[in-house]
């Protein structure tokens, strides 16, 4: 986590070997595949283990309506092969316009909202988990209907950027 001056904020406090612990494991919510509203909670600059290229982990809070609030981490490798995904993300949060260059501003992404398509995958190592399939362009995004537990049910009205 970083502050507005890009200083690292460490909100992970060290415990003593014989210290008292009080928190249980948080409930992990796995959403069914579908379209959901999201908000960018935070980001972390890091390096991809696979390619050793610069990478940004984006921490998203997903509004799963009656399924609950879920958190998904989306890894964005900073490379020309993944530029399409970077463009899709910045377009999805309203910072980039199609056909125009954009200087990425990760600090400005915090608190922005949009709509994503979420998939549900299963692996032997991690079990069931959600992944981001795509970020919708705000002009073409479905409006997610939060009054029903079916994530695929939404109206055809256009998405309004900034509305969560």
C-alpha positions in Angstrom: 0.0 0.0 0.0 1.3 3.5 -0.8 0.2 7.0 0.3 -0.2 9.9 -2.1 3.6 10.6 -2.1 4.3 6.9 -3.1 5.7 6.2 0.4 5.1 2.6 1.4 2.6 2.2 4.2 3.0 -1.1 6.2 -0.3 -1.9 7.8 0.9 -5.4 8.6 2.0 -5.2 12.3 4.6 -7.7 13.6 3.4 -10.0 16.4 5.5 -11.3 19.3 6.2 -15.1 19.4 4.0 -15.4 22.5 1.6 -12.7 21.5 -2.2 -12.9 21.6 -4.1 -13.4 18.4 -7.8 -12.7 18.0 -8.7 -12.8 14.3 -10.1 -15.9 12.6 -9.6 -16.7 9.0 -11.9 -14.4 7.0 -14.7 -16.1 5.1 -13.6 -16.4 1.5 -16.5 -15.6 -0.9 -16.4 -17.2 -4.3 -18.8 -15.6 -6.7 -20.6 -17.4 -9.6 -19.4 -16.3 -13.0 -21.1 -13.1 -14.1 -20.9 -9.4 -14.3 -20.3 -7.4 -11.2 -19.7 -3.8 -10.0 -16.2 -3.3 -8.5 -14.2 -0.6 -6.8 -10.4 -0.4 -6.8 -9.3 -0.7 -3.2 -5.6 -0.6 -3.6 -2.6 -1.6 -5.7 0.9 -3.0 -5.1 4.0 -2.6 -7.3 5.8 -5.9 -7.6 7.6 -8.2 -10.1 6.1 -11.1 -11.9 7.6 -14.4 -10.8 7.0 -16.0 -14.3 8.5 -13.2 -16.5 10.5 -11.1 -13.9 8.9 -8.1 -15.5 7.3 -5.2 -13.5 3.8 -6.1 -12.4 1.0 -4.3 -10.5 -1.4 -6.3 -8.3 -4.8 -4.6 -8.3 -7.0 -5.2 -5.2 -10.7 -5.1 -6.2 -13.7 -5.1 -4.0 -16.5 -6.8 -5.8 -20.2 -6.2 -5.0 -21.7 -9.6 -5.2 -25.2 -8.5 -4.0 -26.8 -11.4 -2.1 -23.6 -13.5 -2.6 -21.7 -11.0 -0.4 -18.7 -8.8 -0.9 -15.7 -10.5 -2.5 -12.1 -9.5 -3.0 -10.2 -10.3 -6.2 -6.6 -9.6 -6.9 -5.9 -9.0 -10.6 -2.2 -9.1 -11.7 -1.2 -6.7 -14.5 2.2 -7.5 -16.0 3.6 -4.3 -17.5 4.6 -5.5 -20.9 3.7 -4.8 -24.5 2.0 -8.2 -24.8 -0.3 -7.3 -21.9 -0.9 -3.7 -23.0 -4.4 -4.7 -24.1 -5.3 -5.7 -20.6 -3.8 -2.4 -19.1 -5.9 -0.4 -21.7 -9.0 -2.4 -20.8 -8.5 -1.7 -17.1 -7.9 2.0 -17.5 -10.7 2.4 -20.0 -13.0 0.4 -17.6 -12.3 2.9 -14.7 -12.9 5.9 -17.0 -9.2 7.1 -17.3 -8.5 6.1 -20.9 -10.3 6.8 -24.1 -10.1 4.4 -27.1 -7.4 5.3 -29.5 -5.7 7.8 -27.2 -2.4 7.2 -25.3 -2.5 7.3 -21.5 0.2 7.7 -19.0 -0.7 5.2 -16.3 -1.5 6.8 -12.9 -2.0 4.0 -10.4 -2.6 6.3 -7.5 -5.6 7.9 -9.3 -7.1 4.4 -9.8 -7.8 3.9 -6.1 -11.5 4.4 -5.3 -12.6 4.2 -9.0 -15.4 2.0 -10.0 -16.6 0.0 -13.0 -18.1 -3.3 -14.1 -16.1 -6.5 -14.7 -16.9 -10.0 -16.0 -15.8 -12.5 -13.3 -15.1 -16.2 -14.0 -14.9 -19.0 -11.5 -12.0 -21.4 -11.9 -10.7 -24.4 -10.0 -7.2 -25.6 -9.5 -5.7 -28.4 -7.4 -3.3 -25.9 -5.7 -5.8 -23.2 -4.8 -9.3 -24.8 -5.2 -12.1 -22.5 -6.4 -11.2 -18.9 -7.1 -12.5 -16.0 -9.0 -10.6 -14.3 -11.8 -11.3 -11.1 -13.8 -12.1 -12.1 -17.4 -12.5 -8.5 -18.6 -13.2 -4.9 -17.7 -16.1 -3.4 -19.5 -15.9 -0.1 -21.3 -18.3 2.2 -19.3 -20.2 3.1 -22.5 -20.9 -0.6 -23.2 -21.1 -2.1 -19.7 -24.2 -3.9 -18.5 -26.0 -2.4 -15.6 -25.7 -5.0 -12.8 -29.0 -5.7 -11.1 -28.2 -6.1 -7.4 -31.8 -6.9 -6.4 -31.5 -10.5 -7.6 -29.0 -13.3 -6.7 -28.5 -14.1 -10.4 -25.3 -12.2 -11.5 -26.2 -12.6 -15.2 -29.4 -10.7 -14.8 -29.0 -7.0 -15.7 -30.8 -4.3 -17.7 -29.7 -3.1 -21.1 -29.2 0.5 -19.9 -25.6 1.8 -20.2 -23.3 1.8 -17.2 -22.7 5.2 -15.6 -19.0 5.7 -14.6 -18.5 6.3 -10.9 -21.8 4.7 -9.8 -21.2 1.7 -7.6 
